[in-house]
Amino acid sequence: MAEADTKQSADQCQALTENDERCSRPARDDGFCYQHDESDPTVSDSQAVEDEQAQDESDAESQSRELGTVDMTDEEKTDPESVDADVDTDHDEIAGVLAVRRTVQSTAGELIGREFDAVSEITPTDDGWRAIVEVVERRAVPDTQDIVGRYEIELDENATVHGYRRLDRYRRGDTAQFE
């Protein structure tokens, strides 16, 4: 959007009107509209930047009103300097989850015998991992009428599959049971 605003200000006439406001007409190649020329007082670079900032603020306020949003209070805003960037993350656990996800994605369709759709959950268990996957059991038109099966796949610590079972079936468009 900033590029569009910059382009708009570059395409806008540089002359000032009688009210000392920037002319709103489109500029020709020389930077002025059909009504103004180099002899007219022009907008300085700093004033053009101020005009752009004021326009940006006005646009943001208009968009906020259109969307029905409310300005955040100081308590709701987070100061980027106050965020702890040195949060400890267990990279081994993340790598484990990613390994399980790759295994599940590559084997779920073949294991279950249906078209793989998505991995919706991966959780560690006492014996390894538990993954919930969704597979398309029957295609339909429109696709909101597809029959999707949710399956639980059990894996050990090394992401080796030990079993699976179907938890339920639903139409893709029926989301009420998940809300």
Secondary structure, DSSP 8 states (H G I E B T S, - for coil): -HHHHHHHHHHB--BB-TTS-B--SB--TTS--TT--TTS-B--HHHHHHHHHHHHHHHHHHHHHHHT-----TTTS--GGGS-TT----HHHHHHHHHHHHHHHHHHHHHHTSEEEEEEEEEE-SSEEEEEEEEEEE--SSGGG-EEEEEEEEEETT--EEEEEEEEEEETT--GGG-
